[in-house]
Amino acid sequence: MSRNHEPVTSLVQEPASQVPREVVPLSGEHRAAPVSEERAAGMMTVSSKLRFLLMQQLRGTTQLYGNVSLRSLSSSAQEALKRAPEVSSDHNYESIQVTSAQKHVLHVQLSRPEKRNAMNRAFWRELVECFQKISEDSDCRAVVISGAGKMFTSGIDIIDMASLLQPPGDDVARMAWYLRDLISKYQKTFTVIEKCPKPVIAAIHGGCVGAGVDLISACDIRYCAQDAFFQVKEVDIGLAADVGTLQRLPKVIGNQSLVNELTFTARKMMADEALDSGLVSRVFPDKDVMLNAAFALAAEISSKSPVAVQGSKINLIYSRDHSVDESLDYMATWNMSMLQTQDIIKSVQAAMEKKDTKSVTFSKL
């Protein structure tokens, strides 16, 4: 368990400080509006300092950012969690509950604990609506998704869904067309998580069975409690997993042999094996500690520039599905506009002035 309590190294932290619009942080090619000669002289000095600072950082000769221990992250999360979570007025659902966990962080909770959070008809519709709203919510910068009760999810609610899986009529072509449309709709339920530009952290405890694996495979980061287990269960009910596991899990784990074994046998993968395989990035002693860490991580992410974070997610997913050359070309096209953000100027200037990195205030995106 010693692996589970290693310090968490913070990503490059963007501190806050306003810099005049005309400062050119990277090169003279990225110029803003014309300025007076007096201001131009001052700007050249600041620009030179920014370049020097960035070069020092790239060479590793300047330590701008320290490490943040898991303990300090968890304590900050605990402070936030002392406040009663507020149910989001924009989200009203049967199968899930959405609360504002802390500033810029939403908590999406599978909320059918009496049914082990089995995914009923309402769930497949509501999760799509939920994440479409989150994608457009400029206040939200990170999401934690978890399960209420004793487990994350037991997968599809077979009893509730049984009638949907019986196509009407007796014409094979029409029945096949109906099923293809149904499967495509259910695939979208998890694809919408992947396409959401806000990072999504899955916090898993107890069982994560069947469609639960499809769900977490579409998330960006996965934490779990020591009691968690994962099961690609579909072969035990006579079908191949069809809403994302077979497509995403091999890329998440990077071990085709292991994915094949889990898929063909439906055996349980316990928390320690999930950590070793790369399915999850951290394991915690229990659900409460895990949730504290997940919310702390979300808070850390939400303190960064949303331009940088959301652009990073989009390009990571694009790179996963394209060649290196294609991905580099896409990245160049992306950043030819994104490099002009004021967030870079704020971040580097604040670091130069040795200001608290948490004091930065980034505009909504």
C-alpha positions in Angstrom: 0.0 0.0 0.0 3.0 2.3 0.2 2.5 3.2 -3.5 -0.9 4.6 -2.6 0.5 7.3 -0.4 3.2 8.8 -2.6 3.2 12.6 -2.9 1.2 14.0 -5.7 3.3 16.4 -7.9 1.3 19.3 -9.0 1.2 20.2 -12.7 2.7 23.5 -13.7 0.8 25.9 -11.6 -0.5 29.1 -13.1 -0.4 31.9 -10.6 -2.3 35.2 -11.1 -1.3 38.6 -11.9 -2.5 41.1 -14.5 -0.1 42.2 -17.2 -0.8 44.9 -19.7 -2.5 43.6 -22.8 0.5 44.6 -25.0 3.1 42.4 -23.3 4.4 39.7 -25.7 5.3 36.6 -23.6 6.8 34.3 -26.2 7.9 36.0 -29.4 7.5 39.3 -31.2 5.3 37.5 -33.7 2.4 37.4 -31.3 1.7 41.1 -31.1 -1.5 42.8 -29.8 -2.6 46.4 -30.4 0.0 49.1 -31.3 1.4 50.9 -28.3 3.3 54.1 -27.6 7.1 54.2 -27.9 7.4 54.7 -24.1 5.3 51.7 -23.3 7.0 49.7 -26.1 10.4 50.2 -24.3 8.9 48.9 -21.1 7.3 46.0 -22.8 10.6 44.9 -24.3 12.1 44.7 -20.9 9.3 42.7 -19.5 9.2 40.5 -22.6 12.9 39.8 -22.2 12.4 38.8 -18.6 9.6 36.5 -19.6 11.7 34.8 -22.2 14.6 34.4 -19.8 12.3 32.9 -17.2 10.8 30.4 -19.6 14.3 29.4 -20.9 15.5 28.9 -17.3 12.5 26.8 -16.6 13.0 24.7 -19.8 16.6 24.1 -18.8 15.7 23.0 -15.4 17.8 25.7 -13.7 14.9 27.4 -12.0 12.5 25.7 -9.6 9.3 27.7 -9.8 6.9 25.2 -8.6 7.0 22.9 -5.6 5.3 19.6 -4.9 2.0 19.4 -3.2 1.6 16.5 -0.8 -1.4 14.2 -0.8 -2.0 15.2 2.8 -2.2 18.9 1.9 -4.5 18.2 -1.0 -6.8 16.1 1.1 -7.0 18.6 3.8 -8.0 21.3 1.4 -10.7 19.0 0.0 -11.9 18.2 3.5 -12.3 21.9 4.2 -14.4 22.2 1.0 -16.4 19.1 1.9 -17.3 20.5 5.4 -19.8 22.7 3.5 -23.0 20.9 2.6 -22.9 20.3 -1.2 -25.5 22.3 -3.1 -27.7 20.4 -5.5 -27.3 22.1 -8.9 -30.5 23.8 -10.0 -29.6 23.1 -13.6 -29.6 19.3 -13.1 -32.7 17.5 -12.0 -32.6 13.7 -12.6 -34.0 10.4 -11.3 -30.9 8.2 -11.6 -28.1 10.7 -10.9 -27.5 13.6 -8.6 -25.4 16.6 -9.5 -24.0 18.8 -6.7 -21.6 21.7 -6.6 -18.8 20.2 -4.6 -16.7 23.4 -4.4 -15.8 26.3 -6.7 -15.7 25.2 -10.3 -16.1 21.5 -9.4 -19.3 19.4 -10.0 -20.0 16.0 -8.4 -22.0 13.6 -10.5 -23.2 10.8 -8.4 -24.9 7.6 -9.6 -27.9 7.7 -7.3 -29.8 4.4 -7.2 -28.1 2.8 -4.1 -31.0 0.5 -3.4 -30.4 -1.0 -6.9 -26.6 -1.0 -6.6 -26.7 2.0 -9.0 -27.9 -0.3 -11.8 -28.2 1.7 -15.1 -31.9 1.9 -15.9 -33.6 3.6 -18.9 -33.6 7.0 -17.2 -29.8 6.8 -16.6 -28.9 6.3 -20.3 -30.9 9.4 -21.2 -30.0 11.5 -18.2 -26.2 11.1 -18.3 -26.2 12.4 -21.8 -28.2 15.5 -20.9 -26.1 16.0 -17.8 -22.7 16.1 -19.6 -24.0 18.1 -22.4 -25.0 20.8 -19.9 -21.6 20.4 -18.1 -19.8 20.9 -21.4 -21.5 24.3 -21.8 -21.2 25.3 -18.2 -18.5 28.0 -18.0 -18.4 27.8 -14.2 -17.5 24.1 -14.2 -13.8 23.2 -14.8 -13.6 19.7 -13.4 -16.0 16.8 -12.6 -15.9 14.0 -10.1 -18.2 11.0 -10.8 -18.9 8.4 -8.1 -21.5 6.0 -6.9 -23.9 6.3 -3.9 -24.2 3.4 -1.4 -22.1 0.3 -1.2 -20.7 0.1 -4.8 -20.0 2.2 -7.9 -22.4 0.4 -10.2 -23.6 -3.2 -10.9 -24.0 -2.3 -14.6 -27.1 -2.5 -16.8 -30.4 -2.9 -15.0 -31.4 -6.0 -16.9 -35.0 -6.1 -15.5 -35.7 -2.5 -16.4 -34.1 -2.8 -19.8 -35.3 -6.2 -20.9 -38.3 -4.9 -22.9 -36.1 -2.5 -24.9 -33.9 -5.4 -26.0 -36.8 -7.2 -27.6 -37.2 -5.6 -31.1 -40.8 -5.2 -32.4 -41.9 -7.2 -35.4 -40.5 -10.3 -37.0 -38.5 -8.8 -40.0 -34.8 -9.5 -39.4 -33.6 -6.3 -41.2 -36.0 -4.1 -39.3 -35.1 -5.7 -36.0 -31.4 -5.3 -36.7 -31.9 -1.7 -37.7 -33.8 -1.1 -34.4 -31.0 -2.7 -32.3 -28.2 -0.8 -34.1 -30.0 2.5 -33.4 -30.5 1.5 -29.8 -26.8 0.5 -29.3 -25.6 3.7 -30.9 -27.7 5.8 -28.5 -26.3 3.9 -25.5 -22.7 4.3 -26.8 -23.3 8.1 -26.8 -24.1 8.0 -23.1 -20.4 7.4 -22.4 -18.9 9.1 -25.4 -20.4 12.3 -24.1 -18.1 12.0 -21.1 -15.1 11.6 -23.3 -16.1 14.6 -25.5 -16.8 16.8 -22.6 -13.9 19.3 -22.5 -13.8 19.4 -18.7 -11.6 16.7 -17.1 -13.7 13.9 -15.5 -12.3 12.0 -12.5 -13.9 8.6 -11.7 -13.9 7.7 -8.0 -14.7 4.0 -7.7 -15.5 2.0 -4.6 -17.0 -1.5 -4.4 -18.0 -3.1 -7.6 -17.6 -1.6 -11.0 -19.3 -4.2 -13.2 -20.3 -4.5 -16.8 -21.3 -1.1 -18.2 -19.5 0.5 -15.3 -16.2 -0.4 -17.0 -17.5 1.2 -20.2 -18.2 4.3 -18.2 -14.9 4.7 -16.4 -13.0 3.9 -19.6 -14.4 7.1 -21.0 -13.2 9.2 -18.0 -9.9 11.0 -17.9 -8.6 9.9 -14.5 -9.5 7.0 -12.3 -9.1 6.6 -8.5 -10.4 3.7 -6.5 -10.8 2.5 -3.0 -9.1 -0.7 -1.7 -12.4 -2.5 -1.8 -13.0 -1.8 -5.5 -13.1 -4.5 -8.2 -13.7 -4.3 -11.9 -15.5 -6.9 -14.1 -16.1 -7.0 -17.8 -19.2 -9.0 -17.2 -21.0 -9.1 -20.6 -19.9 -12.6 -21.7 -21.6 -14.0 -18.7 -24.9 -12.8 -20.0 -24.3 -13.9 -23.6 -23.1 -10.8 -25.3 -20.1 -8.8 -26.3 -19.6 -5.5 -24.5 -20.9 -2.9 -27.0 -20.8 0.6 -25.4 -17.1 1.3 -25.1 -15.1 -1.2 -23.1 -13.7 -3.1 -26.0 -12.7 0.1 -27.8 -11.3 2.1 -24.9 -10.0 -0.3 -22.4 -7.1 -1.6 -24.5 -5.9 2.0 -24.9 -6.3 2.7 -21.2 -4.4 -0.4 -20.0 -2.0 -0.8 -23.0 -2.0 -4.6 -22.4 -4.1 -6.4 -25.0 -3.4 -9.8 -23.5 -4.9 -8.7 -20.1 -7.8 -7.0 -21.8 -8.6 -10.2 -23.7 -8.3 -12.3 -20.5 -10.7 -10.0 -18.6 -13.1 -9.9 -21.5 -13.2 -13.6 -22.3 -13.5 -14.8 -18.7 -15.5 -12.0 -16.9 -13.2 -12.5 -13.9 -12.8 -9.8 -11.3 -9.8 -7.5 -11.3 -9.1 -6.3 -7.8 -7.8 -2.8 -6.8 -4.1 -3.7 -6.6 -4.1 -5.3 -10.0 -6.1 -2.4 -11.4 -3.3 -0.1 -10.1 -0.5 -2.3 -11.5 -2.2 -2.5 -14.9 -2.7 1.2 -15.2 -6.5 1.1 -15.1 -6.4 3.4 -12.0 -3.7 5.8 -11.0 -4.1 5.6 -7.3 -5.7 3.3 -4.7 -6.9 4.6 -1.3 -7.8 2.8 2.0 -11.6 3.6 1.8 -14.2 5.5 0.0 -14.0 8.7 2.1 -10.3 9.0 1.7 -10.6 8.4 -2.0 -13.3 11.0 -2.4 -11.3 13.6 -0.5 -8.4 12.9 -2.9 -10.6 13.1 -5.9 -12.1 16.4 -4.9 -8.7 17.7 -4.1 -7.4 16.7 -7.5 -10.4 18.4 -9.1 -9.7 21.5 -7.1 -6.1 21.5 -8.3 -7.1 21.1 -11.9 -9.8 23.8 -11.6 -7.2 26.3 -10.4 -5.4 26.0 -13.8 -6.1 28.0 -16.9 -9.3 26.4 -18.5 -7.8 27.3 -21.9 -4.8 25.1 -21.1 -6.6 22.3 -19.4 -9.5 21.9 -21.8 -7.2 22.3 -24.8 -4.9 19.6 -23.3 -7.8 17.1 -23.0 -9.0 17.6 -26.5 -5.5 17.1 -27.9 -4.8 14.1 -25.8 -7.9 12.3 -27.1 -7.1 13.4 -30.7 -3.6 12.1 -30.3 -4.8 8.8 -29.0 -6.8 8.2 -32.2 -4.4 9.7 -34.8 -0.8 9.3 -35.9 2.0 11.4 -34.4 2.3 13.6 -37.5 -1.4 14.2 -37.7 -1.6 15.0 -34.0 1.4 17.4 -34.2 -0.3 19.2 -37.1 -3.6 19.4 -35.2 -1.7 20.7 -32.2 0.0 23.4 -34.2 -3.3 24.5 -35.6 -4.9 24.5 -32.2 -2.2 26.5 -30.5 -1.8 29.1 -33.3 -4.8 30.7 -31.7 -4.6 29.4 -28.1 -1.1 30.8 -27.5 -2.6 34.3 -27.7 -4.5 33.8 -24.5 -4.0 36.2 -21.6 -3.7 33.2 -19.3 -0.1 32.7 -20.4 0.8 36.3 -19.6 -0.9 36.1 -16.2 0.8 32.8 -15.3 4.3 33.6 -16.3 4.3 37.2 -14.9 3.0 35.9 -11.5 5.7 33.3 -11.4 8.3 35.9 -12.2 7.0 38.0 -9.3 7.0 34.9 -7.0 3.3 35.4 -6.2 1.2 32.7 -4.7 0.2 30.4 -7.6 -3.3 30.0 -6.2 -4.0 33.7 -6.5 -4.5 33.6 -10.2 -7.9 34.4 -11.5 -8.7 33.1 -14.9 -11.7 34.2 -16.9 -14.5 31.7 -17.7 -14.3 29.7 -20.8 
